[in-house]
Amino acid sequence: MPKLPAEAYAIIEGRHSDPFHYLGLHPEGGKSVVRAFLPEASNVEAVGEHGEVAALDRVHAAGLFIGALPNGSKHYQLRAKFGDSVVEFEDAYRFPPILTDFDLYLLGEGTHQRLYDKLGAHPMRLEGIDGIGFVVLAPNARRVSVVGDFNFWDGRRHPMRVRGAGYWELFIPHAKSGDHYKFEIIGPHGHLLPLKSDPLAFASEVRPKTASIVFDEAHLPRPRPAPDGINALSAPMSIYEVHLGSWRRKNGNEWLTYRELAEQLPAYARDMGFTHLEFLPVSEHPFDGSWGYQPTGLYAPTSRFGSPDDFAALIDTCHREGIGVLLDWVPGHFPDDPHGLGSFDGTALYEHANPLQGRHLDWGTLIYNYGRTEVTNFLVSNALFWLERYAIDGLRVDAVASMLYLDYSRPPGAWIPNQYGGRENIEAINFLRRFNTELFARFPQATTAAEESTAWPQVSRPVEFGGLGFGYKWNMGWMHDTLNYISKDPVHRKHHHGEILFGLHYAFSENFILPLSHDEVVHGKRSILGRMPGDEWQRFANLRAYYSFMFGHPGKKLLFMGAEIAQSREWNHDQSLDWHLLEYKYHSGIQALIRDLNRLYRAVPALHQMDCDQAGFEWLITDDANRNVFAWLRKGFDEQARCLVIVNFSPNVYRNYRVRVPFAGKWKEVFNSDSAHYGGGDVGNIGEVQAVDGELRLTVPPLGAIFLVPES
């Protein structure tokens, strides 16, 4: 065998960073020489564009073949014998680059808004040949190969070329949609890493398998849009938060598919009067018990319930039913599973190298390095991807507080201050502002919501005025205070009166959503019903009063699934909700109550038009702590759009209870949580009350709420 150059041995040993420099067609000594590396091939021929055939010499036993192509042909195929089989195929190393110079410029700058159009695996046609273009970021790798169904999962067969600031690419002819693949990476110190899933895979295998799957997302069916204005501050927003794997199950305990969910869930949400569905994270994740909050595939809807087409069908059905769709989105951290983003190229690429910056102590997960342009570009593009490809109507960003503070849940000395010596994560702040700015610029009808549990100012205020730019913020303080209040025995509530009042001191400092979320019905906290004190009647009456209080309170609404049927036990992600409870009148009564509260909230402008405006609220009674009564007026844009809300958190009936109102005449009692229809005792005002001298004299039901509007 002839003596081979060092470059040939780099190919044979799988450590060449630019295989195109050696493999493929090259001019040499006035000839067109073809070099091919085909392990396990016994002989190889090059077939020219006019059918001419040239045998390639086997110059190394590992499978390196070299020969001259006759007649100066520029296009050729390879014909190789493997055992008893002879196959003809295109040589991956004869095709031009995938990324343009402009792509490389934007990628290097970190401003490529459509990262998902370039990175990942994309069906394409190059020089008349169909195949798949693969692109992945691994700037510190010595070598990256695509391995998959098309090459026996052998990393020697398809090493990629590196371009720009560490973007590896390769077009593999005749690879196709549906092929499984991963990346085989040799790190900067020459060590072979665990096979890595594609960070921009559009589909993945069902866990516990972890391969990425080629999917042509450019031809994904586009769901129809949601109704106009569904996310507006003046619109009613009542959100039904759902974990897709445990809303309902079938055949004992199997998941419903996306298409089966589409047949049931949107119609149920519409019938219940909800305006939005919010899905716990649907991005691919390896561990069921993370509920999706530890994702490994941010661009792939989880394969647990079906294909990307199936997920798109679910969104389309939601929109057809007039329901908006929000996704929980997790840009704050990711798990350290070996096939995921951690140490992706053998270095801390997506995360921080220092564990004082790069690891969450609470969750054992890794923290994104928001100071890297490639990382923020990856995350911002992902947010835009869900809105563009799946017509998602908004993103709820998980664990924002953990992103904003460098010392989040860390003891003294276990965190690194910013450049000014402070605890604020400046890079994360800039990322969140960029995320919101770009999202609202591209999708002005969409919205974002922050789960932010501290007093960080201006979370839902525009970036140009110093805010973070979110559309809404979860009101965690309201949730904690009011749940603490309602869990007290009524005899003690007078000592906690301020927990109801306090929320109105800051209720309009942000655009708030009032959340009774999944986090409040797990880990020993009990269900919402389980927090209610007293005997059975009192527990359900308390719950009816509390839900009514929530719907009368300023702010958009969010209920986690099961709350609307008064689930007795804590939520279990491995089981269906307890739908059989609806056989019992108190549980079916709660469901009827939520249905009617949603319809009232949507039908009465005063209850939603000024949810986020101080001018839309007026306290009428705040000082009746001994009787546990509160009363306030909600206001709409029109002068006559008013709604009086009175809530009695005591088990006593109050008759001739006096409340001053702004309009004389009749006030209609449009809702009473003590209605027998909901399981109550039918204590109320027989439909209407006459205002005399600017005052209503009311019968206020026990552990109940009433809503009244002036007759026009």
Disulfide bonds with the S-S distance in Angstrom:
none
